[in-house]
Amino acid sequence: MDSFPALNYRRASYLKSSPGLMHCPDDSGAEVAFAGRSNAGKSSAINRLTENKKLAKTSKTPGRTQLLNFFILDDTGRQRLVDLPGYGFAKVPLAVKNEWQRNLEAYLQKRESLRGMVLMMDIRHPLTDFDRQMVSWATKSAMPMHILLTKSDKLKRGPASATLLSVRKDLAEYGDLISVQLFSAHNGDGLQELRNQLDMWLDTRALDAADNAIAIGAELPGEGEPD
């Protein structure tokens, strides 16, 4: 297996928020999106990953955040985490929910720098209709997905392992496109496994090599031109 450079997720900082695809940052580099129902522990997972309790704001009102929130991992901004809107229990008009859905679908299908999605599911309530919709969007776009069965500390080891195997079996038809793991933001279980996956997706060495090749090619004299 290739070795990917470990990233320092503690350096994550807020970049901007966008209501939709047209207002996103420049579509270059590499980014990974985090999605999940409003009560699946998405913000807690991001905060645990970055060891910053205030990075992804949590709210007592599920579904309150309606924007795509971008975080950068270094000064170049070429490696990004994206906190997608969570919904499921939000008391908002149906038209607003439909708009969220259109924005999410456009982002997932058209964003060139998106390398993969981390989908959070409460281990006690996995594979809801929303979860399956996200799986459908990802697989239609042939986009890799890594599923976190969050709040795994709420179950004993036996039931947690049984749920993990059950979810993997349910999604086996997608092969290597979807991976699943246990995760607990409370005690950090599964944190290194998540970081290893993100390190692989956010590796920009191939992008940097391509950019350098283009730059060198632009500097070379064209055919028939003087040296």
Contacts in CASP RR format, 6 or more apart in sequence:
PFRMAT RR
TARGET T0000
AUTHOR 0000-0000-0000
METHOD contacts of the structure
MODEL  1
MDSFPALNYRRASYLKSSPGLMHCPDDSGAEVAFAGRSNAGKSSAINRLT
ENKKLAKTSKTPGRTQLLNFFILDDTGRQRLVDLPGYGFAKVPLAVKNEW
QRNLEAYLQKRESLRGMVLMMDIRHPLTDFDRQMVSWATKSAMPMHILLT
KSDKLKRGPASATLLSVRKDLAEYGDLISVQLFSAHNGDGLQELRNQLDM
WLDTRALDAADNAIAIGAELPGEGEPD
2 200 0 8 1.000
4 196 0 8 1.000
4 199 0 8 1.000
4 200 0 8 1.000
4 203 0 8 1.000
5 199 0 8 1.000
5 203 0 8 1.000
5 205 0 8 1.000
6 195 0 8 1.000
6 199 0 8 1.000
7 73 0 8 1.000
7 79 0 8 1.000
7 195 0 8 1.000
7 198 0 8 1.000
7 199 0 8 1.000
7 202 0 8 1.000
8 73 0 8 1.000
9 49 0 8 1.000
9 50 0 8 1.000
9 51 0 8 1.000
9 73 0 8 1.000
9 195 0 8 1.000
9 198 0 8 1.000
10 50 0 8 1.000
10 51 0 8 1.000
10 52 0 8 1.000
11 73 0 8 1.000
11 74 0 8 1.000
12 49 0 8 1.000
12 50 0 8 1.000
12 52 0 8 1.000
12 55 0 8 1.000
12 71 0 8 1.000
12 72 0 8 1.000
12 73 0 8 1.000
12 81 0 8 1.000
13 55 0 8 1.000
13 71 0 8 1.000
13 72 0 8 1.000
14 55 0 8 1.000
14 69 0 8 1.000
14 70 0 8 1.000
14 71 0 8 1.000
15 25 0 8 1.000
15 70 0 8 1.000
15 71 0 8 1.000
15 72 0 8 1.000
15 77 0 8 1.000
15 80 0 8 1.000
16 25 0 8 1.000
16 69 0 8 1.000
16 70 0 8 1.000
17 67 0 8 1.000
17 68 0 8 1.000
17 69 0 8 1.000
17 70 0 8 1.000
18 24 0 8 1.000
18 25 0 8 1.000
18 67 0 8 1.000
18 68 0 8 1.000
18 70 0 8 1.000
19 66 0 8 1.000
19 67 0 8 1.000
19 68 0 8 1.000
19 103 0 8 1.000
20 67 0 8 1.000
20 68 0 8 1.000
20 103 0 8 1.000
20 106 0 8 1.000
20 107 0 8 1.000
21 103 0 8 1.000
21 106 0 8 1.000
21 107 0 8 1.000
21 110 0 8 1.000
21 111 0 8 1.000
24 68 0 8 1.000
24 70 0 8 1.000
24 107 0 8 1.000
24 111 0 8 1.000
25 70 0 8 1.000
25 77 0 8 1.000
25 80 0 8 1.000
27 111 0 8 1.000
27 112 0 8 1.000
27 113 0 8 1.000
28 78 0 8 1.000
28 113 0 8 1.000
28 207 0 8 1.000
29 77 0 8 1.000
29 78 0 8 1.000
29 79 0 8 1.000
29 80 0 8 1.000
29 113 0 8 1.000
29 204 0 8 1.000
29 207 0 8 1.000
30 78 0 8 1.000
30 79 0 8 1.000
30 80 0 8 1.000
30 113 0 8 1.000
30 115 0 8 1.000
30 201 0 8 1.000
30 202 0 8 1.000
30 203 0 8 1.000
30 204 0 8 1.000
30 207 0 8 1.000
31 70 0 8 1.000
31 79 0 8 1.000
31 80 0 8 1.000
31 81 0 8 1.000
31 82 0 8 1.000
31 111 0 8 1.000
31 113 0 8 1.000
31 114 0 8 1.000
31 115 0 8 1.000
31 202 0 8 1.000
32 80 0 8 1.000
32 81 0 8 1.000
32 82 0 8 1.000
32 114 0 8 1.000
32 115 0 8 1.000
32 116 0 8 1.000
32 117 0 8 1.000
32 118 0 8 1.000
32 198 0 8 1.000
32 201 0 8 1.000
32 202 0 8 1.000
33 82 0 8 1.000
33 84 0 8 1.000
33 107 0 8 1.000
33 108 0 8 1.000
33 114 0 8 1.000
33 116 0 8 1.000
33 117 0 8 1.000
33 118 0 8 1.000
34 42 0 8 1.000
34 45 0 8 1.000
34 46 0 8 1.000
34 81 0 8 1.000
34 82 0 8 1.000
34 83 0 8 1.000
34 84 0 8 1.000
34 117 0 8 1.000
34 118 0 8 1.000
34 120 0 8 1.000
35 42 0 8 1.000
35 84 0 8 1.000
35 86 0 8 1.000
35 104 0 8 1.000
35 117 0 8 1.000
35 118 0 8 1.000
35 119 0 8 1.000
35 120 0 8 1.000
35 134 0 8 1.000
36 42 0 8 1.000
36 84 0 8 1.000
36 86 0 8 1.000
36 119 0 8 1.000
36 120 0 8 1.000
36 121 0 8 1.000
36 130 0 8 1.000
36 131 0 8 1.000
36 134 0 8 1.000
37 62 0 8 1.000
37 86 0 8 1.000
37 87 0 8 1.000
37 88 0 8 1.000
37 89 0 8 1.000
37 120 0 8 1.000
37 121 0 8 1.000
37 122 0 8 1.000
37 128 0 8 1.000
37 130 0 8 1.000
37 131 0 8 1.000
38 62 0 8 1.000
38 63 0 8 1.000
38 86 0 8 1.000
38 87 0 8 1.000
38 88 0 8 1.000
38 89 0 8 1.000
38 90 0 8 1.000
39 62 0 8 1.000
39 88 0 8 1.000
39 89 0 8 1.000
39 122 0 8 1.000
40 120 0 8 1.000
40 121 0 8 1.000
40 122 0 8 1.000
40 150 0 8 1.000
41 120 0 8 1.000
41 122 0 8 1.000
41 150 0 8 1.000
41 151 0 8 1.000
41 185 0 8 1.000
42 56 0 8 1.000
42 83 0 8 1.000
42 86 0 8 1.000
42 120 0 8 1.000
43 56 0 8 1.000
43 57 0 8 1.000
43 58 0 8 1.000
43 59 0 8 1.000
43 83 0 8 1.000
44 58 0 8 1.000
44 150 0 8 1.000
44 185 0 8 1.000
44 186 0 8 1.000
45 118 0 8 1.000
45 120 0 8 1.000
45 148 0 8 1.000
45 150 0 8 1.000
45 183 0 8 1.000
45 185 0 8 1.000
45 194 0 8 1.000
46 55 0 8 1.000
46 56 0 8 1.000
46 71 0 8 1.000
46 81 0 8 1.000
46 83 0 8 1.000
47 53 0 8 1.000
47 54 0 8 1.000
47 55 0 8 1.000
47 56 0 8 1.000
47 58 0 8 1.000
47 185 0 8 1.000
48 185 0 8 1.000
48 188 0 8 1.000
48 191 0 8 1.000
49 81 0 8 1.000
49 191 0 8 1.000
49 194 0 8 1.000
49 195 0 8 1.000
49 198 0 8 1.000
50 71 0 8 1.000
50 81 0 8 1.000
55 71 0 8 1.000
56 69 0 8 1.000
56 71 0 8 1.000
56 83 0 8 1.000
57 65 0 8 1.000
59 65 0 8 1.000
61 90 0 8 1.000
62 86 0 8 1.000
62 87 0 8 1.000
62 88 0 8 1.000
62 89 0 8 1.000
62 90 0 8 1.000
63 85 0 8 1.000
63 86 0 8 1.000
63 87 0 8 1.000
63 88 0 8 1.000
63 89 0 8 1.000
63 90 0 8 1.000
63 92 0 8 1.000
64 90 0 8 1.000
65 83 0 8 1.000
65 85 0 8 1.000
65 86 0 8 1.000
66 85 0 8 1.000
66 96 0 8 1.000
66 100 0 8 1.000
67 85 0 8 1.000
68 82 0 8 1.000
68 83 0 8 1.000
68 84 0 8 1.000
68 85 0 8 1.000
68 103 0 8 1.000
68 107 0 8 1.000
69 82 0 8 1.000
69 83 0 8 1.000
70 80 0 8 1.000
70 81 0 8 1.000
70 82 0 8 1.000
71 80 0 8 1.000
71 81 0 8 1.000
71 82 0 8 1.000
71 83 0 8 1.000
72 79 0 8 1.000
72 80 0 8 1.000
73 79 0 8 1.000
73 80 0 8 1.000
73 81 0 8 1.000
73 202 0 8 1.000
78 204 0 8 1.000
78 207 0 8 1.000
79 202 0 8 1.000
79 204 0 8 1.000
80 113 0 8 1.000
82 114 0 8 1.000
84 104 0 8 1.000
84 107 0 8 1.000
85 100 0 8 1.000
85 103 0 8 1.000
85 104 0 8 1.000
87 97 0 8 1.000
87 100 0 8 1.000
87 130 0 8 1.000
88 130 0 8 1.000
90 97 0 8 1.000
104 137 0 8 1.000
105 137 0 8 1.000
107 114 0 8 1.000
108 114 0 8 1.000
108 117 0 8 1.000
108 137 0 8 1.000
108 138 0 8 1.000
108 141 0 8 1.000
108 143 0 8 1.000
109 137 0 8 1.000
109 140 0 8 1.000
109 141 0 8 1.000
114 143 0 8 1.000
115 144 0 8 1.000
115 201 0 8 1.000
115 202 0 8 1.000
116 138 0 8 1.000
116 143 0 8 1.000
116 144 0 8 1.000
116 145 0 8 1.000
116 146 0 8 1.000
116 201 0 8 1.000
117 134 0 8 1.000
117 138 0 8 1.000
117 143 0 8 1.000
117 144 0 8 1.000
117 145 0 8 1.000
117 146 0 8 1.000
118 145 0 8 1.000
118 146 0 8 1.000
118 147 0 8 1.000
118 148 0 8 1.000
118 194 0 8 1.000
118 197 0 8 1.000
118 198 0 8 1.000
119 131 0 8 1.000
119 134 0 8 1.000
119 135 0 8 1.000
119 138 0 8 1.000
119 145 0 8 1.000
119 146 0 8 1.000
119 147 0 8 1.000
119 148 0 8 1.000
120 147 0 8 1.000
120 148 0 8 1.000
120 150 0 8 1.000
120 183 0 8 1.000
121 127 0 8 1.000
121 128 0 8 1.000
121 131 0 8 1.000
121 147 0 8 1.000
121 148 0 8 1.000
121 149 0 8 1.000
121 150 0 8 1.000
121 167 0 8 1.000
122 149 0 8 1.000
122 150 0 8 1.000
122 151 0 8 1.000
123 149 0 8 1.000
123 150 0 8 1.000
123 151 0 8 1.000
123 152 0 8 1.000
123 154 0 8 1.000
123 155 0 8 1.000
123 160 0 8 1.000
123 163 0 8 1.000
123 182 0 8 1.000
124 151 0 8 1.000
124 154 0 8 1.000
124 155 0 8 1.000
126 149 0 8 1.000
126 163 0 8 1.000
126 166 0 8 1.000
126 167 0 8 1.000
127 167 0 8 1.000
127 170 0 8 1.000
134 145 0 8 1.000
135 145 0 8 1.000
135 171 0 8 1.000
135 174 0 8 1.000
135 178 0 8 1.000
138 144 0 8 1.000
138 145 0 8 1.000
138 177 0 8 1.000
138 178 0 8 1.000
139 145 0 8 1.000
139 174 0 8 1.000
139 177 0 8 1.000
139 178 0 8 1.000
142 177 0 8 1.000
143 177 0 8 1.000
144 177 0 8 1.000
144 178 0 8 1.000
144 179 0 8 1.000
144 201 0 8 1.000
145 177 0 8 1.000
145 178 0 8 1.000
145 179 0 8 1.000
146 178 0 8 1.000
146 179 0 8 1.000
146 180 0 8 1.000
146 181 0 8 1.000
146 194 0 8 1.000
146 197 0 8 1.000
147 167 0 8 1.000
147 171 0 8 1.000
147 178 0 8 1.000
147 179 0 8 1.000
147 180 0 8 1.000
147 181 0 8 1.000
148 181 0 8 1.000
148 182 0 8 1.000
148 183 0 8 1.000
148 194 0 8 1.000
149 160 0 8 1.000
149 163 0 8 1.000
149 164 0 8 1.000
149 167 0 8 1.000
149 180 0 8 1.000
149 181 0 8 1.000
149 182 0 8 1.000
149 183 0 8 1.000
150 183 0 8 1.000
150 184 0 8 1.000
150 185 0 8 1.000
151 184 0 8 1.000
151 185 0 8 1.000
151 186 0 8 1.000
152 160 0 8 1.000
152 182 0 8 1.000
152 183 0 8 1.000
152 184 0 8 1.000
152 189 0 8 1.000
153 184 0 8 1.000
153 186 0 8 1.000
153 187 0 8 1.000
153 189 0 8 1.000
155 163 0 8 1.000
160 182 0 8 1.000
161 182 0 8 1.000
164 180 0 8 1.000
164 181 0 8 1.000
164 182 0 8 1.000
167 180 0 8 1.000
168 180 0 8 1.000
171 178 0 8 1.000
171 180 0 8 1.000
179 197 0 8 1.000
181 190 0 8 1.000
181 193 0 8 1.000
181 194 0 8 1.000
182 189 0 8 1.000
182 190 0 8 1.000
183 189 0 8 1.000
183 190 0 8 1.000
183 191 0 8 1.000
183 194 0 8 1.000
184 190 0 8 1.000
221 227 0 8 1.000
END
